Amino acid sequence: MRLKEEYRTETSIEKSRFIACLSPCKDEEEARQYIASIRREFPDATHVCSAYRIGPLAHSSDNGEPAGTAGRPMLERLIHADLDQVCACVVRYFGGIKLGTGGLVRAYGGIVQKAIGEAPMASEQTVALYTVSYPYELSGSFAAWLRTNSEILDTDYSDTVNVLVSVTDPAFVNNAQAASKGKAQVTFLRNETRLISIH
């Protein structure tokens, strides 16, 4: 699963303010730059703890909180959600009441879990690209069938109607032939990996 765009959420626990910031990151350098940008944005924060996961690479930082109470539970939430190419930062403004190690683990892990649940997510999916050419006489019913059973990426009108489509259904070619009564010409182009929105 992938994060589509940067997302932030905030909560207060025992007068401490926690701000979770999630961002997609392609590589470790981008993750480090994101952490640095959050630290610049919140220079007066008590702590800016972080975790990122990029393929097999996983890293976390407690940034002055007791060891294992912040970065690690944040990273565990990223792993549990099967999120990849993502960086999480949690900004804390201390409110004067100590949370204890268990409280810190719950606070840091919990705010990241909340952000993951609310943020716009996508999953990688393999789609097949086809060109579909059909005569103008099929512009009504077959065109409607195409709109329902594929994602139309481009349409070109020449001697015939030529449509570039993206599909996930392995039976698309046979179904297109049946829907067009054999009058459509379907040509496979290539497979592509695309991000499909989940929520």
N, C-alpha and C positions, 0 to 999 in steps of 0.2 A: 504494500500500500504506500502511496505517496501523498505528501502534502502539496496542495495545488498552489498555495500562496501564503505569505506571512500571516500569522494569526496571533492575537493577543487576548488574554483574559486576566481578570484581577479578582482577588478575594482578600478578606481580612480574617486573621486568626489570632485571638488573644491580643488584639491591638497592633499586631504586626501586619504590614501590608505586603502582599505577595503579588507580583505581576509575572505571568508566564508568557514568554515570547517564543513562538515556533517559526522556523523558516526553512524552506527547501534549500539544500546546499549540494552542489554537484561533487565537490571534493573537499579535502581537509582544509585547504587554503581558504576556500569560501566560508567554511564553518568558523575558522579562526577570525576572519574579517568580520563576520556577523557578531561574534562574541565581543570583539573590540568595539564595534559600533554601538552595541547595547550598553557597554561600560561607559562610553563617551556620552550617551544619551542620558544615563542616570548616574552622574559622577558623585552624587551625595548618598547613594544607596549604601546600606550596611554591608550587603553581600550581593554579588551577581554570580550565581552558581550556573554551571553549564553541563551539557551532555550532547554528544552527537554520534550518529551512526551512519556510516557511508560504506556500503558493502560489508566486507569483513572487518572494517576498521570501526572500533568503538572507543570512545573516550569520555571521561567525566571529570569535573572539578568541583570541590566543595567550597573553594574560595573563602577560606577562613572559618566555615562552619565545622563542627566536630567531624572527624574523618568518617566517611560512609553514610552521613545523615542527609546529604543533599544531592550531589552529583550522581551517586550510584542509584538511589531510588528513581531519579529522573530518567536515567539510562534504561533501567529495568522496565519502565512504562513504555519507552520507545520500542524496546525489543518485544515486549508482550503484545503490543499493537501491530507488530510486524511492519513498522515504519522504516523506510530506508531513505537515504539521502536527505537527512533532516538534522537540524540543530535546534536544541531547546535551551533557553536561558530563563532562569527565574530570578527576578530582582526582588530583594527583601529590604524593607525598611523596618528596623527593629522597633517594636512598640513598648518595650520596657518589661514585658513578661516573658520569662524563659519558658521554652516549650519542652525542654528535655530531649534526649536523643530520639525516643519513640515518636514524640510530637513533631520533631523536625522531619523525620522520615515520612510520616503521614502527610505533613504539610507540603513538602516539596514534591513527593510522588503524586499526591492528590491533585495539586494545581496543574501539573503536567497532564494527568489523566483527564481532567476537566477540559483542558485546551484541546487534547486529541479528540474528545467526544464532540466538541463544538466546531472544530476547524473544517474547512472544505477539503475533502479527500478525493483521491482518484486511485484507480488501480490500473496496472499495465495489462493491456489486452492485445492479442495478435488479431489483426483484421486483414482481410484480403481485398485488394483493389481490382476491380474489373471495369472494362468498358462494355457498355451495352448499347448496341445499335438496333433501332427498330423503325419500321415505316410509320409515317404520320398517321395512318389509319388506326394505329394502336395508342394514339396520344391520350385517349380517355381512360379506359379501364386498365391497360397495362401500365401507363404512367402512374396511375393511382396505386397499383400493386407495388411498383418500384419504390414509391415514397414510403409505403408501409413496411417494406421488407429490406430496405437498405438505407444508408445515409448517402444522399446525393451530394457530390462534391462539385460537380461542374456539368453543364449542359451545352452542347453545341448543335446548332440547327444547320444542316446542309442538305444533301439529297435525302438523308435519313436523320432521325433524331439520335444523337450520340451522347451518352450519359456516362460520366465517371462516377462509380459508386464504391462505397466501403461497406463490407459485410462481415458478419461473424458466423453466419449459418453455412455449414459445410455443404448443405443440400441446395444452396442458392442457384447453381447453374441449372440443375434439373427442374427446380421449381419455376425458374424464369422461363425455361423452354415450355413448360406446361401452361403457364399463365399467358404466354404469347402465342400459344398454339404452334410453336416451332418457328415463328417469324422473327424472333429476336436473335441477334448474333451476340454471344457473350464471350469476351476474351479476357483471360486471366492476365494481370500485369505483374503483381508482386504482393508479398506479405509485408506488413508494417506493424511495428509495435507502437501503440498509442495509449495515452492516458485517458481513461474513461471515468467521468465523475461518479462518485459514490454518494456523497452528500456534501 
